[in-house]
Amino acid sequence: MASANARVPDFFIVGHPKCGTTAMYMMLRGHPQIFMPDNKEPRYFATDLRSRYYEQRMGSGQHFLHTLDGYLELFAPARADQRAGEASATYLISRAAAGAIAEVQPDARVIAILREPASFLRTFHLQMISSGVETERDFGRALALEEHRRRGERVPEGAHRPEMLLYSDHVRYTEQLRRYHDAFAREQVLVLVFEEFKRDNDGTLAQVLRFLDVDDSYRPEAEVETPSVAAVRFAPLHAATNRLRAARAAPTAAGPLARGANALLSGPLRNGPLGSAWRRLVYTERGEVDERLMAELRVRFKPEVEALGEYLGRDMVSLWRYDEL
């Protein structure tokens, strides 16, 4: 149970990853009527996806939250006149999160973002490599490893949440949404489409703000872009880059070394020739898209797209161009 005076979040961006959740988080947290903590991914309610190295990582100085009171402390700075929310992209694939959120906040408003399955999984695979979770760089071979990994075989040492490497499980969109509709009234769940969000940032943002009952005329002062995923050339240097980026996003949760490095590497330095040289050293261009594999995936996931369209009452087949198969 939470403390009597604890501030409980009013809304949740539940995922999927690589579908614009970060961009939406960045847009919303600048709104004067909205509070979102520096820690973008608390993941508190995805108890079934907790790291297999959980206790070890807890001792490493990283900000992992494991009690309800500890989690709710993230929202203590929110003013009484603000909507408080968080964004954890694993909440949609999690089988536990919907019910757990409803138990703590039955009046929650939930925002889910879905993306065309084949492009989603390809980008997600790149993210898993970038994060040091996936070691199989060939997308097709990574997909073929699913059944081995489901049995606990051929799981990379760095895969702290092996379930995330069961790629096809991420595309059970209808099942995932149904968990939230079982836990909340339909009007409490807003389903967005990544491709529409990307095409019309302002229109999608206004839709979300109306859903949250805040001023929908707000627009961010600076343009917010969805972070791209580059192919990693040197994993240790990429890991260092991620630590510095995390320290900039949440300085209070960072170690002194990362804070000091960021103080030395000011914005102009990061964005100038030095930053460009670093990015060329650490990253390389993405490989070419395997169009044959992408076509096979689209055929494979077409029944799910059709079921999703029927469930939502929208023509998802045409929207994602599955009618061209």
N, C-alpha and C positions, 0 to 999 in steps of 0.2 A: 504494500500500500504506500501511496505517496504521502508526504507530509501535508497537513491540512492547507497550508498557505502556498504550496508549490504551484508554480505556473506550468500548466500542461499545454502542449502545442495545440493550436487550432486547426492546422492543416499539414498535409504530408505530400511531398512529391515522391512517388514510390518507384519510379523507373520507367523504362529500362535504361541500362547504361548505354552510352553512345547514341542517345536519342534526344539530346538537347536538354537533359536535366541540369547540367552545369550552367548552360546559358540561361535557363529559366530561373535558377537559383540566383545568379548574378543580377538579373533584371529585377527580381522581386525584392532582394535584400536592400536595394537602394530606395525603395518606396517608403515615405515617412510614416505610413500607417502599418508597416509590416516590419517584424523583427525576425531575422534568421541568424543563427549563431555562426561564428567563424568556422566551426567544425561542420563541413558540409555533409559528411557521411557518418552520422553517429551509429547507424545500423543496429541500434539497441533492440528493436523488436524482431529482427531476423535471427532469432535464437537457434534456428536449425542450420544456419550458415555461419556459425561462429568458427573462428580460426582454430585449426587443429594445433596451432602453436600458441593458443590464447594465453596461457599462464606465462609462457616464456616472453611473449611480446608485451605483456602487461609490465614486465620488469625492465623494458628497454627504454622507458621514458616516453613512449608513444601514448596518444590520448585515446585509450580504449575504455568504454563505459560499460560497466557490468552490474550496476544497481539502478533501480528506478530513481532513487533520490539523486544519485550522481548524474544520471541522464538529465533529469529535470533542472539541475543546476545550470545547464546550458541556456535555459530560457528565463532565468531569474532577472537578467537585465531588461527584459521586455517591459514596456510601459503598459499600463492598464488599458490605454486607448489603442494599442497596437494588436494586430493579428500576429501570433507567433507560429512559426512553421519550421520544418526541416526537410532535407532532401536526401534520401538514402536509396540509391538505385537498385539495391538488392531486395527491397521490400516487395517487388512485384513477383519475382521468381520464388521468394520465400513462401513456404506453406504455412508458416506460423505467424507472419507479420500482421496480416489482416485482422485476425481474431484478437491478437494481442493489443493492437492499436485500439480496436473497438472497446476492449475491456477498460482501457485507461481513459479513452476519449471517445465516447459513443457519438458525440456530435461532430466529430472530425470531418473535414472536407479533404478529399483525396484526389490527387492529380496523377494520372498515368499517361505516359507518352510511348506510343508504339511506332515502329519503323518497318518498312518493307523487309521481310525476313532475310533474304539472301545478302543484301547490302549490310544489314544490321550485324549478321554473324561474321561477315568478313572483317568489318571494322572492329567488332568486339574481339575477334581473334588477334588482330594487331595490337589491341589494347592489352590483352593478356600477355603477349610477348613483351610489350613495352613495360609492363608492371613486373616482369620477372616471374610470372606465374606459369606461363606456357614456354616450353622449350622446343616444341615442334613448330618450325617456321613455315612449313608448307601447310596451307589451309586445308587442302583435301586430305592429307595424311592426319592432320589433327582431328578432323571430323571422323575419320576411320578408326581412331583410337577410343572413341566414346565407350564402346562395350567393354574394352579392356579396363578402362578407368572406372566404369560402373562397378566392376568387380574388385576395385582397389589395386589394379595392376597398371604399371607404366605411368604412374602419377609423378610428376616432377617434384623434387624436394621443395622447391619454392612455392608450390601450390598450397597455400595455407587454407584455402577453401576449395577442395578438389571438385565439389559439386559444380563450381562455376565453369569447369572445363567440359561439362556435359552439354555441348553447344545446342543440340536440338531441343533440350528441355526448356531453353529460354523462349522458344517460339510456340509454346502452348498458351497463346494469348487468351483464348476464350476461357480456358480453365482458370487462368490467373485472374482475369477480370471477375469471373463468377465468385471467386473467394471474397472479393471486396463487395460485390453486390449482395452476397449472403450476409455480410457483416454490417453493411450500411445501406441506407435507403438510396435508391437510384439517383436522386437529386443531389446526394452528397459526393458522388463520384463523377469526375470530369475526365473523359478520355480524349486525348489529343493525338494527332498524327504528326510525326516528325517532319515529313515532307511539306505539310501545310505550314507548320511552324517556321521551317527554314525559308519558305517562299514569302511568308507574311509575318515577320516578327511582331510588328506593331498590332496587327489585328488579333493575333493569338494572345499577346500579352493583355490586351484590353479584355478579351474573353475570360482570361484567368482572373483578372482583377474584379470583374463583375461577379464571377463565381465566388470570390472571397469577400464580396461586399465592401470593397474599398474604392477609393477614387480611381476610376478607369481612364482618366485623362493623363495620368502620369506616364512619362516616357523617360528612360535613362538618359542622363546627360551625355554619356559616351556610348558609342556603339559597342554592343556586346557580341562577341563572336563565339561560336561553339569551338572549343579547342580541337585541333586536328590531331590525328595520331600518325606520327612518323615511324618509319622503320628504324630500329635501334642498331647502331654499328658496334658500340662498346657498352655493354650492360652496366659495368661499375660506374662509368661516367654518367650514364643515364640515371642510375640510382641516386647519385649525388645531385643531379639536376632536380630530381623529384623532391629531395629533401629540402633544397633551397626554395623551390616553388611552394611547398607545404608551409615552410617557415614564413614566407611572405603572406600567405593566406591566413595563417593563425600564429602570429608571433609569440603569443603567451604560452602556446603548447610546444614551442620549438626549443631546442637546446641552444646553449650560448654560442657554440661554434657556427651553427647555421645562421643565427641572428647576426653574428659578427660578419660573416661572409656577405650576407645581404646588405649590411650597412656599407661595406666597401664597394659592392657591385651595385651602384645606383642605377636607376632607370635608364639614363642616357648611355651608360656603359653596356648594360644588358642589351639594349636595342641598337647599339652602334656596331662598328666593325668587330670589336672584341666578341660581342654576343653572336654575331654571324659566323665568325671563325669557330667558336665553340660548337654551334649547332652543326656546322659542316663536319666537325670532328666526331661528334657523338652520334649523329643520325645520317641516314642515307635515304634515297628515294624509295618509295614503296615499289614492290614488284608489280608487274603488269597483272591486270585482272584475268583470271582464267575464265573466259566467257563460257566455255563448255561446262565447267563446274557450276558456275552461277546459274546457267540454264537448268541444269539438273536439280539444283536446290529449289528453284522456282517451281518446277514440276512437283517435287517432293512436298513442298509446303503449300501448294495451291488448295488442297482440301481444308487446311487450317485457315487460309485467307477467306475461303468461301464461308466457313463456319463463323468466323469473326464478323463478316459482313452481315450474315443473318442475325447474329446475336445483337449487333449494334444497330441494325436497321439501316446500314449504309452499304453502298456498292464499293466494297474494298477491292474487289477484283479489278474493276476499271481504274480505281484511284491508283493502285499499285501496278497497273498494266499487266495483270495476270491473264487478261482476256486476249493478249497477243501471243500466248504460248501455242 
